[in-house]
């Protein structure tokens, strides 16, 4: 998993509208990249909506946001439209970005072990250097966790 001091990995992906997002275009502003397991699931919805509800505060603090999951463009579009998120969602079906950030890991739920996305938020400075990693994301207060740093 990426850690504080690491550079923003170079990546290219497709957002909910089928547009290409490249990491190089995200430099110049503070950046929040949050990974969530699956669009339109209860906990992921709470997290994404909390970030949306507090978007003006985050923007005022100088942050731009990018959400990433392994869902396809169509599912991301549905999620994005349903809640009118003011930020992009990256459809990373091939797990290219997920792997580069190191959030595809072994997980355990109810005694079952499986591979999945570990809900994690990364914060980068204007130069693309990781300044914080939030590994214990609290969905209901995700924005507060970012702002308290």
C-alpha positions in Angstrom: 0.0 0.0 0.0 1.2 3.5 -0.7 2.5 5.4 2.3 3.2 9.0 3.3 6.0 10.4 1.1 5.2 8.2 -1.9 4.5 9.9 -5.2 1.1 9.8 -6.9 1.3 6.7 -9.2 0.9 7.4 -12.9 -2.4 6.2 -14.1 -5.1 6.6 -16.7 -8.7 5.6 -16.3 -12.2 6.2 -17.3 -14.7 8.2 -15.3 -18.5 7.8 -15.0 -19.0 9.7 -18.2 -16.5 7.7 -20.3 -13.9 10.5 -20.1 -10.2 9.8 -19.6 -8.7 10.8 -16.3 -4.9 10.9 -16.0 -3.0 11.3 -12.8 -0.8 14.0 -14.4 -3.9 16.3 -14.8 -4.6 16.0 -11.1 -1.4 17.7 -10.1 -1.4 21.3 -8.9 -4.1 21.0 -6.3 -4.4 19.0 -3.2 -5.9 15.6 -4.1 -8.1 13.1 -2.2 -8.3 9.7 -3.8 -10.7 7.5 -2.0 -11.2 3.8 -2.7 -14.4 2.0 -1.9 -15.4 -1.6 -2.5 -18.6 -1.3 -4.6 -20.9 1.4 -5.9 -24.4 1.6 -4.5 -23.8 -0.6 -1.5 -24.9 0.8 1.9 -21.5 1.7 3.5 -20.0 3.0 0.2 -23.1 5.2 -0.4 -22.8 6.7 3.1 -19.1 7.5 2.5 -19.6 9.0 -1.0 -22.6 11.0 0.2 -20.8 12.3 3.2 -18.0 13.6 0.9 -20.6 15.1 -1.4 -22.5 16.8 1.4 -19.2 18.3 2.6 -17.8 19.0 -0.8 -17.9 22.8 -0.4 -15.8 22.6 2.8 -13.3 20.2 1.1 -13.1 22.4 -2.0 -12.6 25.5 0.2 -9.7 23.7 1.9 -8.2 23.3 -1.5 -9.0 19.6 -2.2 -10.2 17.9 -5.4 -11.7 14.5 -5.0 -11.6 11.3 -7.0 -13.5 8.1 -6.0 -12.3 4.7 -7.3 -13.8 1.2 -7.3 -13.6 -1.8 -9.5 -17.1 -1.1 -10.9 -17.7 -0.6 -14.6 -18.5 2.8 -16.2 -22.2 2.0 -16.4 -22.4 1.2 -12.7 -20.3 4.3 -11.7 -22.6 6.4 -14.0 -25.7 5.1 -12.2 -24.1 5.8 -8.8 -22.9 9.2 -9.8 -26.3 10.3 -11.3 -28.4 8.8 -8.5 -26.7 11.0 -5.9 -25.5 13.9 -8.1 -21.9 13.7 -6.9 -19.8 16.8 -7.6 -16.6 14.8 -8.2 -15.5 12.1 -10.6 -15.7 8.3 -10.0 -13.1 6.2 -11.7 -14.2 2.8 -13.2 -11.2 0.6 -12.6 -12.5 -2.8 -13.8 -9.0 -4.0 -14.6 -7.7 -3.0 -11.1 -4.8 -1.0 -12.6 -5.2 1.9 -10.3 -6.4 -0.2 -7.4 -3.2 -2.3 -7.6 -0.9 0.7 -8.0 -2.2 2.1 -4.7 -2.0 -1.3 -3.1 -5.6 -1.5 -1.8 -6.4 -4.9 -3.4 -5.8 -7.1 -0.4 -7.0 -10.2 1.5 -10.1 -9.4 3.6 -12.0 -11.4 6.1 -15.8 -11.2 6.7 -17.7 -13.7 8.8 -14.8 -16.1 8.8 -14.5 -16.1 5.0 -11.2 -15.0 3.4 -11.3 -13.3 0.0 -9.6 -10.6 -2.1 -11.2 -7.2 -2.2 -10.7 -3.4 -2.1 -9.7 -2.2 1.4 -11.6 1.1 2.0 -8.8 3.6 2.1 -8.3 7.4 1.5 -5.1 8.9 0.2 -4.3 12.6 0.4 -1.7 14.2 -1.8 -0.2 17.7 -1.9 0.0 19.9 -5.0 3.1 18.1 -6.2 1.6 14.7 -6.0 3.3 13.6 -2.8 1.3 11.5 -0.4 0.8 13.5 2.9 -1.7 11.2 4.6 -3.2 7.8 4.4 -6.5 7.1 6.2 -6.8 3.4 6.6 -9.6 3.3 9.1 -12.2 5.3 7.1 -15.4 6.0 9.0 -18.0 6.3 6.3 -20.3 8.7 8.2 -17.5 11.1 8.9 -15.2 10.6 5.9 -15.0 14.4 5.2 -14.2 15.3 8.8 -11.4 12.7 8.8 -9.9 14.4 5.7 -10.3 17.9 7.1 -8.9 17.2 10.6 -5.5 16.3 9.1 
